[in-house]
Amino acid sequence: MSETNTFIDQQVKSSDVFLFMKGTPDFPQCGFSGQVVQILNYLGVDYQSANVLESDELRQGIKDYSNWPTIPQLYIKGEFVGGCDIVREMFQAGELQTHLEQAGITVKQTA
C-alpha cells in the first residue's frame, strides 16, 4: 500500500465523517465541494476534511481508492457515500440525515 493510500485509509477509518474536497471548509475551491460543506454545516455534523489541491498524489489517490472519478468524496464511518450530486440528493430526500443517525452520528438539524 502506498504512503498516500495509507494516509487516505487512516483518515477514512479514524473519522466518523470525512470529506475529501477541493479547498477547505472555510474556503472551498469549487462549487461542488462548497455545496457538500454547506450541507454538513447545515446539519451541524462534526467532520474532518483534506484538501486534495495540496497534493497531486492525494488528488489521484482518492480517485483510485474509491474508484470514483470526481471530488468531493464523502465518507461516513469508513464507507464511501458519494460525491456532490449523491450527497445533495440524499440530503433533499432526508436520506443523508437518516444515514448519519443510523451510523450513530449526531445531526443537529433536519431539512
ZAMARGU-4260 file (C-alpha; in steps of 0.2 Angstrom, whole numbers, plus 5000, padded with zeros to 4 digits):
<rodrens>
0) 5000/5000/5000 | 5007/5017/4995 | 5010/5031/5008 | 4996/5041/5000 | 4984/5026/5001
5) 4989/5023/5019 | 4985/5041/5023 | 4968/5040/5015 | 4964/5024/5023 | 4969/5031/5040
10) 4958/5046/5038 | 4943/5037/5032 | 4944/5024/5046 | 4948/5036/5060 | 4935/5049/5057
15) 4916/5046/5058 | 4913/5059/5044 | 4927/5063/5032 | 4927/5074/5016 | 4940/5074/5003
20) 4937/5091/4994 | 4945/5105/4984 | 4950/5118/4997 | 4945/5119/5015 | 4928/5120/5024
25) 4931/5138/5027 | 4937/5142/5009 | 4930/5129/4997 | 4939/5130/4980 | 4925/5123/4969
30) 4906/5124/4970 | 4903/5106/4972 | 4915/5105/4987 | 4906/5121/4994 | 4889/5113/4992
35) 4894/5097/5002 | 4902/5109/5016 | 4885/5119/5016 | 4875/5103/5019 | 4886/5096/5033
40) 4887/5113/5041 | 4868/5115/5040 | 4866/5098/5048 | 4878/5103/5062 | 4889/5087/5058
45) 4906/5086/5065 | 4918/5081/5051 | 4936/5081/5046 | 4942/5085/5028 | 4958/5085/5017
50) 4962/5097/5003 | 4966/5087/4988 | 4973/5103/4979 | 4988/5102/4991 | 4995/5086/4983
55) 4993/5078/4966 | 4996/5061/4974 | 4981/5064/4986 | 4970/5070/4972 | 4973/5055/4961
60) 4975/5043/4976 | 4957/5047/4982 | 4950/5043/4965 | 4959/5027/4964 | 4955/5022/4982
65) 4936/5024/4979 | 4936/5020/4961 | 4926/5036/4959 | 4932/5049/4947 | 4926/5066/4955
70) 4929/5076/4970 | 4922/5080/4983 | 4920/5062/4991 | 4911/5060/5007 | 4914/5045/5019
75) 4904/5040/5034 | 4911/5028/5046 | 4923/5022/5033 | 4910/5019/5020 | 4911/5029/5004
80) 4894/5038/5002 | 4896/5048/4986 | 4900/5065/4978 | 4891/5081/4977 | 4876/5075/4967
85) 4873/5060/4978 | 4875/5069/4994 | 4864/5083/4989 | 4850/5071/4983 | 4851/5061/4999
90) 4850/5077/5009 | 4835/5083/5000 | 4826/5067/5002 | 4831/5066/5020 | 4841/5050/5017
95) 4858/5058/5022 | 4851/5063/5039 | 4844/5046/5042 | 4861/5038/5036 | 4871/5049/5048
100) 4859/5045/5063 | 4859/5026/5059 | 4878/5027/5060 | 4877/5035/5077 | 4882/5052/5072
105) 4873/5067/5079 | 4863/5078/5067 | 4858/5095/5074 | 4846/5100/5061 | 4835/5091/5049
110) 4829/5098/5032
</rodrens>
